[in-house]
Amino acid sequence: MTKEGPNVPLPNTQRPDPREERLAKALRANLRRRKAQDRARAETSQESEEETK
């Protein structure tokens, strides 16, 4: 019988490796940030167009 502590890693089929998880999290955060920036840019460009009319 093997000695297994509480920190036995699960096989990769059940849990993505932490590096992939970290990269995925970073990509999602970047995407959210980019969308927010685009939205803010679109709003400011609309406001400046309205001011020039």
N, C-alpha and C positions, 0 to 999 in steps of 0.2 A: 504494500500500500504506500502511495506517495504522500508526502507531507504537504498539505495545501493550506495556506493561510487565508485570511479574509480578502487579500488583495490579488486573487488569482485573476489574471486577465481573461476576458472572454475571447473566444475565437473571432477572427476578423469578420466572419459572416454576420455576427450579431452586433458588432460595434465598429464604426469606421475608425481608422487610426486618427489619433489626436491632431496630427499635422493636417490631414485632409479636412477635419472638422474646423480647425483654426482658419485654414484658407477659405473654406466655404463661408464661414462667419464674416471674414474680412471682405469677401466679394459681395455678400449681401449688404453689408454696411456701406461699402463704396457705392453700390447701386442706389441704395436709399438716399445717400448724400447727393449723388449726381441728379437724381430725380428732383429732390428738393431744390437744388441750385437752379435747375432748368425751369422749374415752376416759378421760382422767385424772379428769375431773369425775364420770363414771359410776362409776369405781372408788372415788373418795372418798365418793360418796353411798351406795354399797353398804356400805362400811366403817362409816359413821356409823349406818346403819340396823341393822347387826349389833350395834353397841355399845349401842344403845338397847333391844334385846330383853332 
